[in-house]
Amino acid sequence: MWLAVAAVGLIALVVLGASFYARGGGPVPSWFPFQSRLGDPLSASGPAETALRTVRLAGFERAVVGNGDGTAVMRLELPQVSSAADVEIAWQTGFAALAAAYPGDDRYAVQVFDGSRSLVEVRGKGRAIRAAVEADDGDALRDAVEFVFLSEEGVDG
């Protein structure tokens, strides 16, 4: 009896494997058990995930991004600040990530933090920032933005 059940199970498994092989792989059918209900993990990322992955690849471990009313904002935390160049590299990286992830937004802003201490907010018009990022022109990017130093009260308020 058990031998017959095992044989039927083995045959079913071979048929299922052969059907996947014949299909050439691809996504698992929706009727297949134990399939994640979260969707396809290899589907295209949304803009926020794209921006966060970009800054993560650039070495920033902590960042938050969002957009609304045509403005995309990124908050970057620097693990360590040893010179002004660290801060400049951070906000330039933030703008590059925002320009790639939110190409249709009118304004961009990057806030840079050292731990919980706010350092600076850099903001500007989307079209000028995108042009400077696409041209890989640091001087044009500096000219396209304005710097606002954030007070401790102004960050949360």
Secondary structure, 3 states (H helix, E strand, C coil): CHHHHHHHHHHHHHHHHHHHHHHCCCCCCCCCCCCCCCCCCCCCCCHHHHHHHHHHHCCCCEEEEEEECCEEEEEEEECCCCCHHHHHHHHHHHHHHHHHHCCCCCEEEEEEEECCEEEEEEEEEHHHHHHHHHHCCHHHHHHHEEEECCCHHHHHC
